[in-house]
Amino acid sequence: MGLKDKTSKGSRWRKTFVYAWQGLMDALGKEKNLQFHFVFASIMVVCSFIFSISRTEWLFVILSIFGVIALELMNTAVERVVDLVTKEYHPLAKQAKDIAAASVLVYAFMSVIIGLVIFLPKVIQLFEKWLVF
Ligand SMILES: Nc1ncnc2c1ncn2[C@@H]1O[C@H](COP(=O)(O)OP(=O)(O)OP(=O)(O)O)[C@@H](O)[C@H]1O
């Protein structure tokens, strides 16, 4: 492999990263739901540190956070493509948008369950300790 090949591969990776970053920033600037997911994710991370959750629990928290954000980005991409294809009302456009939104909702629901399984017993334990004092 020549130096030129290595350089062009390197710049291709850089371009891929730059475009993906631009996509993330664009969506973050315009999508209220995505902003909400970032705020909620930050709260989850702070709670995870406060309660000193285990390594396995961290894995579930990380999967929940990144999964929901990745799906919200995909949902945003679907919305953009639908809007690009048609401004008119079309049942298929409605289905595409609603199904993409449903994918986020399903994953977010799972994340809430994970959050409850991890944090609820810890919060209850905390209250029990307070009540004893
Ligand atoms: N071209 C269309 N044809 C039919 N139904 C549509 C069309 N565009 C949007 N809808 C329906 O209207 C709803 C709201 O669409 P709208 O584009 O206002 O918001 P969104 O882009 O889906 O969501 P967000 O508020 O997160 O940007 C969609 O979920 C879909 O049910």
Ligand as a Chemical Component Dictionary entry (heavy atoms), coordinates in Angstrom:
data_LIG
# 
_chem_comp.id                   LIG 
_chem_comp.type                 NON-POLYMER 
_chem_comp.pdbx_formal_charge   0 
_chem_comp.three_letter_code    LIG 
# 
loop_
_chem_comp_atom.comp_id 
_chem_comp_atom.atom_id 
_chem_comp_atom.alt_atom_id 
_chem_comp_atom.type_symbol 
_chem_comp_atom.charge 
_chem_comp_atom.model_Cartn_x 
_chem_comp_atom.model_Cartn_y 
_chem_comp_atom.model_Cartn_z 
_chem_comp_atom.pdbx_ordinal 
LIG N1  N1  N 0 -46.426 14.170 4.121  1  
LIG C1  C1  C 0 -47.200 13.648 5.099  2  
LIG N2  N2  N 0 -48.231 12.858 4.786  3  
LIG C2  C2  C 0 -48.994 12.319 5.766  4  
LIG N3  N3  N 0 -48.823 12.498 7.064  5  
LIG C3  C3  C 0 -47.799 13.256 7.450  6  
LIG C4  C4  C 0 -46.928 13.881 6.495  7  
LIG N4  N4  N 0 -45.988 14.602 7.183  8  
LIG C5  C5  C 0 -46.269 14.398 8.472  9  
LIG N5  N5  N 0 -47.339 13.622 8.647  10 
LIG C6  C6  C 0 -47.957 13.197 9.930  11 
LIG O1  O1  O 0 -47.921 14.266 10.840 12 
LIG C7  C7  C 0 -47.133 13.944 11.993 13 
LIG C8  C8  C 0 -46.329 15.135 12.389 14 
LIG O2  O2  O 0 -45.430 15.408 11.357 15 
LIG P1  P1  P 0 -44.396 16.604 11.425 16 
LIG O3  O3  O 0 -43.619 16.572 10.177 17 
LIG O4  O4  O 0 -45.096 17.839 11.825 18 
LIG O5  O5  O 0 -43.550 16.235 12.670 19 
LIG P2  P2  P 0 -42.429 15.174 12.678 20 
LIG O6  O6  O 0 -41.441 15.681 11.707 21 
LIG O7  O7  O 0 -43.010 13.784 12.433 22 
LIG O8  O8  O 0 -41.935 15.161 14.172 23 
LIG P3  P3  P 0 -41.044 16.265 14.926 24 
LIG O9  O9  O 0 -42.044 17.159 15.603 25 
LIG O10 O10 O 0 -40.274 15.453 15.908 26 
LIG O11 O11 O 0 -40.176 16.951 13.928 27 
LIG C9  C9  C 0 -46.286 12.736 11.537 28 
LIG O12 O12 O 0 -45.916 11.926 12.584 29 
LIG C10 C10 C 0 -47.229 12.052 10.565 30 
LIG O13 O13 O 0 -48.149 11.273 11.285 31 
# 
loop_
_chem_comp_bond.comp_id 
_chem_comp_bond.atom_id_1 
_chem_comp_bond.atom_id_2 
_chem_comp_bond.value_order 
_chem_comp_bond.pdbx_ordinal 
LIG N1  C1  SING 1  
LIG C1  N2  SING 2  
LIG C1  C4  DOUB 3  
LIG N2  C2  DOUB 4  
LIG C2  N3  SING 5  
LIG N3  C3  DOUB 6  
LIG C3  C4  SING 7  
LIG C3  N5  SING 8  
LIG C4  N4  SING 9  
LIG N4  C5  DOUB 10 
LIG C5  N5  SING 11 
LIG N5  C6  SING 12 
LIG C6  O1  SING 13 
LIG C6  C10 SING 14 
LIG O1  C7  SING 15 
LIG C7  C8  SING 16 
LIG C7  C9  SING 17 
LIG C8  O2  SING 18 
LIG O2  P1  SING 19 
LIG P1  O3  DOUB 20 
LIG P1  O4  SING 21 
LIG P1  O5  SING 22 
LIG O5  P2  SING 23 
LIG P2  O6  DOUB 24 
LIG P2  O7  SING 25 
LIG P2  O8  SING 26 
LIG O8  P3  SING 27 
LIG P3  O9  DOUB 28 
LIG P3  O10 SING 29 
LIG P3  O11 SING 30 
LIG C9  O12 SING 31 
LIG C9  C10 SING 32 
LIG C10 O13 SING 33 
# 
